[in-house]
């Protein structure tokens, strides 16, 4: 992170979080003297900070792509640079690119040795007027939304249309009957067969899940190859 800030000539705030990032951790790294000097003048390390307070004061936000952090950055009206780690974060990175509110980069582990890629992304999102304008537009749309009011109305509408009319209980009984029928149909199948059937149906409904599953399968295949080649190592610090 500090190397990317240095390469882009920017100042930054680094939140330690679960990774416990800190100046002390940076100073312990081999050959980090120059980065430590840069961080002393240009980087503020904090254990944590409220996103709603911090993000509006930033030119951009670099994060893993968790939905909560992404929501905070979008609401703050600043570009996001996503360095996904696992799960839905890869899909969020694609959505950020599609919406034009930032950049989605490769998996975090693949960026560690390539700070210049992150530096280029930081410079790009901080200077691209189209991205900056789109972020402000999305933030304004989010601020106009009455989230609590919308949620309350949805509950009230559902209560009036389904519960008071008895429709909810009819649907519940029908659903329970369909589940019983499904169990009868599947009782001779193994758990693996049932799960595979569900996954197949979900992939047809959600293309993003299909992409995620395919990418996961490719990674697992590669992991197996690494183990077979006896190239699996770990470092205990």
C-alpha positions in Angstrom: 0.0 0.0 0.0 2.8 2.5 0.9 4.7 1.6 -2.2 1.7 2.3 -4.3 1.1 5.6 -2.6 4.8 6.5 -3.1 4.6 5.6 -6.8 1.5 7.7 -7.3 2.8 10.6 -5.3 -0.2 10.6 -3.0 -0.8 10.8 0.7 -2.9 8.1 2.4 -4.7 6.9 5.5 -4.1 3.1 6.1 -6.5 1.4 8.4 -4.8 -1.6 10.2 -8.0 -3.7 10.6 -7.7 -7.5 10.9 -4.3 -7.4 9.0 -2.9 -5.2 11.7 -1.1 -3.0 9.2 1.1 -0.4 10.9 4.3 1.6 10.6 6.0 -0.9 13.0 5.0 -3.8 10.7 6.4 -1.9 7.7 9.6 -1.1 9.5 10.2 -4.8 10.2 10.1 -5.6 6.5 13.4 -6.2 4.8 14.6 -3.3 2.6 11.7 -1.0 3.7 13.8 2.0 4.8 12.8 4.2 1.9 9.1 3.3 2.3 9.3 4.1 6.1 10.7 7.5 5.3 7.9 8.2 2.8 5.2 6.9 5.2 6.5 9.2 8.0 5.8 12.2 5.9 2.8 11.1 3.9 0.9 8.2 5.6 -1.3 8.1 8.7 -1.7 4.6 10.2 -4.9 4.0 12.2 -6.2 0.9 13.8 -9.8 1.8 12.7 -11.9 4.8 11.8 -15.6 5.4 10.9 -16.0 5.0 7.2 -18.9 7.5 7.1 -16.5 10.1 8.6 -13.3 9.2 6.8 -14.3 8.4 3.2 -15.8 11.8 2.2 -12.4 13.4 3.1 -10.6 11.0 0.7 -9.9 11.3 -3.1 -10.5 7.5 -3.4 -10.8 4.4 -1.3 -8.8 1.2 -1.8 -10.5 -1.8 -0.2 -11.3 -5.5 -0.5 -14.8 -5.0 -1.9 -16.9 -6.1 1.0 -20.5 -4.9 0.5 -20.4 -2.7 3.6 -17.2 -0.9 2.7 -18.3 -0.5 -0.9 -21.6 1.0 0.2 -19.8 3.5 2.4 -17.5 4.6 -0.4 -20.4 4.9 -2.9 -22.4 6.9 -0.4 -19.4 9.2 0.2 -19.2 9.9 -3.5 -15.6 8.8 -3.9 -14.1 6.3 -6.4 -13.4 2.8 -5.2 -10.5 0.6 -6.1 -11.3 -3.0 -5.3 -8.6 -5.6 -4.5 -10.9 -8.6 -3.9 -9.9 -11.6 -1.7 -12.8 -14.1 -2.0 -16.5 -14.7 -2.6 -18.8 -11.9 -3.7 -15.9 -9.4 -3.7 -15.0 -10.4 -7.3 -18.5 -9.8 -8.5 -18.5 -6.4 -6.7 -15.3 -5.5 -8.6 -17.0 -6.2 -11.9 -20.0 -4.1 -10.9 -17.8 -1.1 -9.9 -16.2 -1.2 -13.4 -19.7 -1.6 -15.0 -21.1 1.3 -13.1 -18.1 3.5 -13.8 -17.5 4.4 -10.1 -13.9 3.0 -9.9 -11.6 0.1 -10.8 -11.7 -3.6 -10.1 -8.2 -5.1 -9.9 -7.0 -8.6 -9.6 -7.0 -10.7 -6.5 -5.2 -8.9 -3.6 -2.5 -11.6 -3.3 -1.5 -11.1 -6.9 -1.0 -7.3 -6.3 1.4 -7.5 -3.4 4.5 -7.7 -5.6 3.1 -5.2 -8.2 2.5 -1.8 -6.4 2.8 0.0 -9.8 -0.6 -1.5 -10.8 -2.3 -0.2 -7.8 -0.5 3.2 -8.2 -1.8 3.4 -11.8 -5.3 2.7 -10.6 -5.1 5.4 -7.9 -3.9 8.0 -10.3 -6.6 7.0 -12.9 -9.6 7.2 -10.6 -8.4 10.4 -8.9 -8.0 12.2 -12.3 -10.7 10.7 -14.5 -13.5 13.3 -14.6 -16.1 10.8 -15.8 -15.5 8.5 -12.9 -15.5 11.4 -10.4 -18.8 12.7 -11.8 -20.4 9.3 -11.8 -19.4 8.8 -8.2 -21.1 12.1 -7.2 -24.2 11.1 -9.2 -24.5 7.8 -7.5 -23.9 9.3 -4.0 -26.6 11.9 -4.7 -29.1 9.1 -5.7 -28.2 7.2 -2.5 -28.7 10.3 -0.3 -32.1 10.9 -1.8 -33.2 7.4 -0.9 -35.1 7.1 2.4 -33.9 3.7 3.3 -35.8 3.3 6.5 -39.0 4.7 5.0 -38.7 2.3 2.0 -38.2 -0.7 4.3 -41.1 0.3 6.5 -43.4 0.8 3.5 -42.4 -2.7 2.2 -43.3 -4.3 5.5 -46.6 -2.4 5.7 -47.6 -3.3 2.2 -46.7 -6.9 2.7 -48.7 -7.0 6.0 -51.8 -5.4 4.4 -51.7 -7.4 1.2 -50.7 -10.8 2.5 -51.1 -11.1 6.3 -54.4 -9.3 6.8 -56.0 -11.0 3.8 -54.8 -14.5 4.8 -52.8 -14.8 1.6 -49.6 -15.3 3.5 -50.9 -18.4 5.3 -52.1 -19.9 2.0 -48.7 -19.4 0.5 -47.0 -20.8 3.6 -49.2 -23.9 3.4 -48.5 -24.4 -0.3 -44.8 -23.9 0.3 -44.8 -26.5 3.0 -46.6 -28.9 0.8 -44.2 -28.4 -2.0 -41.2 -29.0 0.4 -42.8 -32.2 1.5 -43.3 -33.4 -2.1 -39.7 -32.4 -2.8 -38.4 -34.4 0.1 -40.4 -37.4 -1.1 -38.9 -37.1 -4.5 -35.3 -36.7 -3.2 -35.3 -39.2 -0.3 -33.4 -41.8 -2.3 -30.8 -39.3 -3.5 -27.5 -38.5 -1.8 -26.8 -35.1 -0.3 -24.2 -34.5 -3.0 -26.8 -35.2 -5.7 -29.3 -32.8 -4.2 -26.7 -30.0 -3.7 -25.5 -30.5 -7.3 -29.1 -30.2 -8.6 -29.6 -27.0 -6.6 -26.3 -25.5 -7.8 -27.3 -26.2 -11.4 -30.6 -24.4 -11.0 -29.0 -21.4 -9.3 -26.4 -21.1 -12.0 -29.1 -20.8 -14.6 -30.8 -18.0 -12.6 -27.7 -16.2 -11.5 -24.9 -15.8 -14.1 -22.6 -14.3 -11.5 -22.8 -17.4 -9.4 -21.9 -19.5 -12.5 -18.8 -17.4 -13.1 -17.8 -17.5 -9.5 -18.2 -21.3 -9.4 -16.2 -21.8 -12.6 -13.4 -19.5 -11.3 -13.4 -21.4 -8.0 -13.1 -24.7 -9.8 -10.2 -23.4 -11.8 -8.4 -22.3 -8.6 -9.0 -25.6 -6.9 -7.6 -27.5 -9.9 -4.5 -25.3 -9.7 -4.2 -25.9 -6.0 -4.3 -29.7 -6.6 -1.5 -29.4 -9.2 0.6 -27.4 -6.8 0.2 -30.0 -4.1 1.0 -32.8 -6.5 4.2 -31.0 -7.6 5.1 -30.7 -4.0 5.4 -26.9 -4.3 3.0 -26.1 -1.4 4.8 -24.1 1.3 3.7 -22.0 4.3 5.7 -19.7 6.6 5.0 -19.7 10.3 6.0 -16.3 11.7 
